[in-house]
Amino acid sequence: MLTPAELVGLVAAVAKGDQDAFERLYGATRAKLYGVVLRILRRQDLAEEVIQETYVKIWQSAGQFNPDLSSPITWMASIARNRAIDLVRKKGEISIEEEPDAMEVAGDNPDPLARREMSEELKRLLECVGRLEPDRQKLVLLAYYNGWSREQLAEKFEAPVNTVKTWLRRSMMDIRECLGL
């Protein structure tokens, strides 16, 4: 995994049309962005389509990235997330016939084998999220795992959108601090 500073350098190189930098950026970030998109769309074929569109958009707008406003992965994840949400809105609800696995209910806890296979990095992340207050845990998971918008979160938590943004920002700062980033 590349550091945020290395990602900033790659995005800057991509902005200048460097295809090798784009390939490195793609290789370093594809899994994360694909995960973001797949959690929203829940269909691999649609997720692949959105990932392709996402990287085209990243290639085209790399020059607009500002490292003072966000990290590269946050910027790219927001592009991916927004594209996935746009597709959901455009297609409407995905029917159960289109998604046969939707009837399978996942348990709240992973089975022991899956837990053992979890990467150390993921274990650390989950531990850090677990240190947040229960409401903040739920807020972070709804936002970054389920892809809820700030407006949806504001409605759910009966708070102004700006307050939700502040809660998310502070929660993410706590998580980064816990991870030592």
C-alpha positions in Angstrom: 0.0 0.0 0.0 1.3 3.4 -1.0 1.5 6.3 1.5 -0.8 9.2 1.1 2.2 11.3 0.0 3.0 8.8 -2.7 -0.6 8.8 -3.9 -0.5 12.6 -4.1 2.6 12.3 -6.2 0.9 9.8 -8.5 -2.2 11.9 -8.9 0.0 14.9 -9.8 1.8 12.8 -12.4 -1.5 11.6 -13.8 -2.6 15.2 -14.1 0.4 15.6 -16.4 -0.7 12.6 -18.5 1.8 10.1 -17.1 0.3 6.7 -18.0 2.8 4.7 -15.9 1.7 6.7 -12.8 -1.9 6.1 -13.7 -1.3 2.3 -13.8 0.5 2.4 -10.4 -2.4 4.5 -9.0 -4.9 2.1 -10.4 -3.0 -0.9 -9.0 -2.8 0.7 -5.6 -6.4 1.9 -5.3 -8.6 -0.4 -7.4 -9.4 -2.9 -4.6 -10.5 -0.2 -2.2 -12.6 1.7 -4.8 -14.1 -1.6 -6.1 -15.1 -2.4 -2.5 -16.8 1.0 -2.1 -18.7 0.5 -5.3 -19.7 -3.1 -4.7 -21.1 -2.3 -1.3 -23.4 0.2 -2.9 -24.4 -1.7 -6.1 -24.2 -5.3 -4.8 -23.6 -6.5 -8.3 -20.2 -7.3 -9.8 -21.1 -6.4 -13.4 -22.4 -3.0 -12.4 -19.4 -2.4 -10.0 -17.0 -3.2 -12.8 -18.8 -0.7 -15.1 -18.7 2.0 -12.4 -15.0 1.4 -11.6 -14.1 1.8 -15.3 -16.1 5.1 -15.4 -14.4 6.2 -12.1 -10.9 5.8 -13.4 -11.8 7.6 -16.6 -13.0 10.5 -14.5 -9.9 10.3 -12.3 -7.7 10.4 -15.4 -9.7 13.4 -16.8 -9.9 15.4 -13.6 -6.6 14.6 -11.8 -5.5 18.2 -12.3 -8.4 19.4 -10.2 -7.3 17.3 -7.2 -6.3 19.5 -4.2 -4.3 17.7 -1.5 -5.1 20.5 0.9 -8.8 19.5 0.8 -8.7 15.7 1.1 -6.4 12.7 0.7 -6.2 11.2 -2.7 -8.0 8.0 -1.7 -10.9 10.0 -0.2 -11.1 12.1 -3.4 -11.1 9.0 -5.6 -13.6 7.1 -3.3 -16.0 10.0 -3.5 -15.9 9.9 -7.3 -16.5 6.2 -7.2 -19.2 6.5 -4.6 -21.0 9.3 -6.4 -20.9 7.3 -9.7 -22.3 4.3 -8.0 -25.1 6.3 -6.3 -25.9 7.9 -9.6 -26.3 4.5 -11.2 -28.6 3.3 -8.5 -30.7 6.4 -8.9 -30.8 6.0 -12.7 -31.7 2.3 -12.6 -34.0 2.6 -9.6 -34.2 -0.3 -7.2 -32.3 -3.4 -8.3 -34.8 -6.3 -8.4 -34.4 -9.5 -6.5 -34.3 -11.4 -9.9 -31.3 -9.3 -10.9 -29.5 -10.1 -7.7 -30.0 -13.7 -6.7 -27.7 -13.5 -3.7 -29.8 -10.8 -2.1 -31.9 -13.5 -0.4 -28.9 -14.8 1.5 -28.7 -13.1 4.9 -25.2 -12.4 6.2 -24.5 -12.8 9.9 -23.4 -9.9 12.0 -20.2 -11.6 12.9 -17.8 -13.3 10.4 -17.4 -17.1 10.8 -14.2 -18.2 12.7 -12.4 -19.0 9.4 -13.1 -15.7 7.8 -12.1 -13.9 11.1 -8.7 -15.8 11.0 -8.1 -14.8 7.4 -8.8 -11.1 8.1 -5.7 -9.0 7.5 -4.0 -7.3 10.4 -4.7 -4.0 8.9 -8.4 -4.7 8.8 -8.3 -5.9 12.4 -6.6 -2.7 13.5 -9.2 -0.6 11.6 -12.1 -2.5 13.2 -10.5 -2.1 16.6 -10.2 1.6 16.0 -13.8 1.9 14.8 -14.9 -0.1 17.9 -13.3 2.5 20.2 -15.8 5.2 18.9 -19.0 5.8 20.8 -21.8 3.5 19.5 -23.6 6.3 17.7 -20.4 7.4 16.0 -19.6 3.8 15.0 -23.0 3.5 13.4 -22.6 6.9 11.6 -19.2 6.0 10.2 -20.4 2.5 9.0 -23.5 3.9 7.4 -21.5 6.6 5.6 -18.5 4.7 4.5 -19.7 1.1 4.4 -23.3 1.5 3.2 -22.7 4.7 1.2 -25.3 6.9 2.9 -25.3 10.5 2.0 -24.8 13.3 4.6 -28.4 14.2 4.1 -29.6 10.6 4.8 -27.4 10.5 7.9 -28.7 13.9 9.1 -32.3 12.6 8.8 -31.4 9.3 10.6 -29.6 11.0 13.4 -32.0 13.9 13.6 -29.2 16.5 13.3 -28.2 19.2 10.8 -26.1 18.1 7.9 -23.2 20.3 9.0 -23.3 18.6 12.4 -23.1 15.2 10.7 -20.2 16.3 8.7 -18.4 17.5 11.9 -19.2 14.1 13.6 -17.8 12.2 10.6 -14.7 14.4 10.4 -14.0 14.0 14.1 -14.6 10.3 14.0 -12.3 9.8 11.1 -9.6 11.9 12.9 -10.0 9.6 15.9 -9.7 6.5 13.7 -6.6 7.9 11.9 -5.0 8.8 15.3 -5.8 5.3 16.6 -4.2 3.8 13.4 -1.1 6.1 13.8 -1.7 7.9 10.5 
